[in-house]
Amino acid sequence: MMRVETTVRELRLVGSSGPRYPKEIFAQRGAEIYAKIKHLVDPGNDGKILAIDIETGEYEVAERRIEAVDRLFARLPDPQVTCFRIGYETMWSFAGAPKRIAS
């Protein structure tokens, strides 16, 4: 599977050809990679988004998810991306603010 490029109303859209793994594998591989690089990405990046390609271990940190993911797509042909909010248990919360990781 490769990177997909299409044009809609004169806008060039670039995206993945789709997930190649079940969501459990995304979660497991993402967590394993994050644990290995945590000491590199956490300091000074509290609340930022960490996007990880679960196949290569490549990652990007940015203020917004779209920025981090776009940077991975710019560098890699078809990344399988999972994201984390640094310093928090979840990316989003449906009721209130995301829960911080206990110190």
QUIPEDA-V394349 format. One record per residue. N is the residue number from 1. RES is the residue in one small letter. PHI is phi in radians with two decimals (* if undefined). PSI is psi in whole degrees, -180 to 180 (* if undefined). Layout:
BEGIN
n->(N | N)
res->(RES | RES)
phi->(PHI | PHI)
psi->(PSI | PSI)
END
This chain:
BEGIN
n->(1 | 2 | 3 | 4 | 5 | 6 | 7 | 8 | 9 | 10 | 11 | 12 | 13 | 14 | 15 | 16 | 17 | 18 | 19 | 20 | 21 | 22 | 23 | 24 | 25 | 26 | 27 | 28 | 29 | 30 | 31 | 32 | 33 | 34 | 35 | 36 | 37 | 38 | 39 | 40 | 41 | 42 | 43 | 44 | 45 | 46 | 47 | 48 | 49 | 50 | 51 | 52 | 53 | 54 | 55 | 56 | 57 | 58 | 59 | 60 | 61 | 62 | 63 | 64 | 65 | 66 | 67 | 68 | 69 | 70 | 71 | 72 | 73 | 74 | 75 | 76 | 77 | 78 | 79 | 80 | 81 | 82 | 83 | 84 | 85 | 86 | 87 | 88 | 89 | 90 | 91 | 92 | 93 | 94 | 95 | 96 | 97 | 98 | 99 | 100 | 101 | 102 | 103)
res->(m | m | r | v | e | t | t | v | r | e | l | r | l | v | g | s | s | g | p | r | y | p | k | e | i | f | a | q | r | g | a | e | i | y | a | k | i | k | h | l | v | d | p | g | n | d | g | k | i | l | a | i | d | i | e | t | g | e | y | e | v | a | e | r | r | i | e | a | v | d | r | l | f | a | r | l | p | d | p | q | v | t | c | f | r | i | g | y | e | t | m | w | s | f | a | g | a | p | k | r | i | a | s)
phi->(* | -2.25 | -1.11 | -1.85 | -2.15 | -2.55 | -2.05 | -2.23 | 0.87 | 1.19 | -1.83 | -1.47 | -1.89 | -2.15 | -2.73 | -1.42 | -1.34 | 2.10 | -1.23 | -1.86 | -2.36 | -1.20 | -1.04 | -1.14 | -1.21 | -0.98 | -1.10 | -1.13 | -1.13 | -1.05 | -1.12 | -1.14 | -1.16 | -1.02 | -1.04 | -1.29 | -1.86 | -0.90 | -1.14 | -1.54 | -1.74 | -1.21 | -1.03 | 1.39 | -2.11 | -0.98 | 1.53 | -1.38 | -1.74 | -1.91 | -1.87 | -2.16 | -1.47 | -1.27 | -1.55 | -1.85 | 1.48 | -1.12 | -2.59 | -2.45 | -2.09 | -2.68 | -1.16 | -2.11 | -1.03 | -1.05 | -1.15 | -1.12 | -1.17 | -1.03 | -1.13 | -1.13 | -1.13 | -1.22 | -1.68 | -2.07 | -1.16 | -2.74 | -1.19 | -1.86 | -1.76 | -2.19 | -2.21 | -2.35 | -1.72 | -1.11 | 1.55 | -2.21 | -1.31 | -2.37 | -1.29 | -2.31 | -2.35 | -1.55 | -2.42 | 1.68 | -1.45 | -1.01 | -1.41 | -1.28 | -1.29 | -1.16 | -1.41)
psi->(144 | 174 | 138 | 129 | 134 | 160 | 127 | 119 | 47 | 12 | 129 | 119 | 133 | 133 | -179 | 155 | -1 | 166 | 142 | 0 | 154 | 158 | -29 | -37 | -41 | -49 | -46 | -52 | -42 | -45 | -39 | -44 | -44 | -42 | -35 | -32 | 2 | -44 | -20 | -37 | -26 | -45 | 123 | 4 | 23 | 127 | -11 | 169 | 134 | 118 | 128 | 133 | 116 | -11 | -39 | -21 | -2 | 149 | 163 | 147 | 134 | 168 | -38 | 150 | -45 | -37 | -47 | -45 | -43 | -38 | -38 | -43 | -30 | -30 | -29 | 147 | -41 | 72 | 151 | 97 | 135 | 152 | 153 | 150 | 117 | 127 | 1 | 155 | -28 | 164 | -45 | 166 | 138 | -15 | 91 | -163 | 151 | 146 | 129 | 154 | 133 | 138 | *)
END
